[in-house]
Amino acid sequence: MPELTLTTRQRRALAAICDTFCPAGDGLLSASELGVPDAVLRLVARDPRAAAHRELRQLLSAWESPALTYAIGHGWKRFSAMGPDRREAALLSWGDSVVPQRRAAFQALRKGALLMYYALPAPDGGPNPVWDTLGYPGPPGPPPLAPPKALTPRPVAADTTLDCDVCIVGSGAGGGVAAAVLSGAGLDVVVLEGGGYYDDGDFDGGELSALTRLYAGSPTATHDHSVSLIAGACLGGGTVVNYSTSFRTPDEVRAEWAAHGVPAFVGEEYGASLDAVCERLGVNQEHNDPSTRDRKLRAGCLALGWHVDAMPRNVDGRCDQGVDCGTCGLGCRRGAKQSVVKTWLPDAAAGGARLLVGTKAERVRIEQGSARGVDARSAGGHRVTVRARAVVSACGALHTPALLKRSGLQNQHIGRHLKLHPATAVWGVYDEELRPWEGTMQALYSDQHRDLDGGYGVKYETASALPHLAVPFFPWRGAGAHHELMQALSSSVAFGVLLRDRDGGEVRVGRDGEPVVRYRLSPYDLAHVRSGVEGAARMHEAAGAKRIFSSQSRFVAYAPGGDGPGAGGTDAARQRFLDDVDRCGYGAGRTHFASFHIMGSARMGGAASTAAVAPSGETWDVRDLYVFDGSAFPSAPGVNPQVSIQAIAHMGARRLAARLG
């Protein structure tokens, strides 16, 4: 990984930017006093792309130039020498710029500084003083009586060559299932995982530790920062950090996928794989005690006469549905979430599969048109060569197309048709304390607007509002205004608007071989987002919110009931709110979107002219090279995807096992 170093001038600019976003005052430390600039550098250093490091250096050099501040109307001064008000105005001028690249730079700096400011402990390791102003207790710490780890990854202490039947790249929802099925059939399996191995005793409920250990360091956003990308990067992948929501593939989506030339999706074979996955994960609706957030969702839906139901979840009786459950996205401290680390990977290990962690696949070894292994490199720099009869790519919809392209595959659909289920949030502020960072991560949902047109629409869900999840969605219009919003977090609830996107983007590969994501919401999909924003606002009204605001770059809000005499009441206030939302816009740097579901970039289909892989999961370009992860989805499913990914891997791995004998 390239080392990230800054000049004195660049460091001065970064410190001034961070301190502008998060200044000292009222007993709070400044960003610099808390160590935010160094933490931001460590965060950026996790990005393996040298180009990302170079762009940051160039931005900071420019930002400290008097010529730049003069050009944007703030006098002939270095940024660091300006007063706080002038620095805020300079930053906001970029956030509101008509130039997309400036808005993207502002969003990257904003998210990096604020995420670290609210995630870092105090310099002495104690609680961050800002947590007390939010009423947030901070991370609970590691569990006192965690069981020993059940898996024993193979160490890589030198250049290594391994022989096996199947090499699987990735250990998440797809790779974990494939490893279990193939090893259970008597095949010799090697699993390569780029991240580390963490389990119950490693999960301390801390945002900082999770963000730097369990989540991918790159790419963390689309190229223009219009959508944040959240993906697991550890043994077990996204199943370790997801929210335990476990929907089966909807029947109408199965029919749509079958129409892409994969009839198995509507057949008994895929249905049997869905059954097998749900049974192994212990999917149930018996651990759904609604959090305060879910109660507001339910109250709003019932008052409006809208659909609301319990989430299917892959948890067992150890799930406390309380304080610990609120940190589910940072790893389950109780071991209740049935991730692949708790299920399929132990099955694979029992069948003799060998697991290598901290080992990144560089390319597939191709001989005479067939996959015959993988070239990889360990975190310590050692070469790992795996020779195999077949290769399964299951490293997710960002890294699977990158791996395929690095390996020389040319199918035009590799990287295209990317779907993200982009999600935004509408916030309601209530009169009572809600502690939205506690309680069942996702207990209830609403499908009221699931089908707005042709099977496409939005799903309403809530999620634990830990500071690191709230910060990106809260507008920053100055340090004081932002901190005021954050101080209301304990009384706030976000209704997530999760879009089933029809039109998508693509994953390209840079010169360094790393994925770069390009994505823009189409007018068709944006119309559904707007309907979802209105629907979420109406639910907040019905649930009794006193103030409602969107997740846009400008503060767009209203108070149900109107703003005084002649205001016209709630309907008129909501309409003004929606008009203001439209004026602010939904483009890059205008509305914050995040994607927890990254899919479709190497889609499955009936012909090489329409898809990257065949109905068997085998690539059209190379024999014995298979894709068993979310990138194989023919279209977005409109539901949380882990069960669908696992079912595709289960069905495909059973076929591959039969073929290899």
PyMOL commands that set and color helices and strands:
alter all, ss='L'
color gray80, all
select helices_A, chain A and resi 8-21+31-34+36-45+50-63+66-71+79-81+84-95+100-119+129-134+173-184+200-202+207-213+238-241+251-258+263-266+268-281+292-304+324-330+344-350+396-406+467-473+479-487+489-491+523-543+569-584+630-632+642-660
alter helices_A, ss='H'
color red, helices_A
select strands_A, chain A and resi 160-163+166-169+189-192+227-229+309-310+354-356+359-367+370-378+383-387+390-393+423-429+444-446+458-461+492-499+506-509+515-518+547-550+557-558+593-595+625-627
alter strands_A, ss='S'
color yellow, strands_A
deselect
rebuild
show_as cartoon
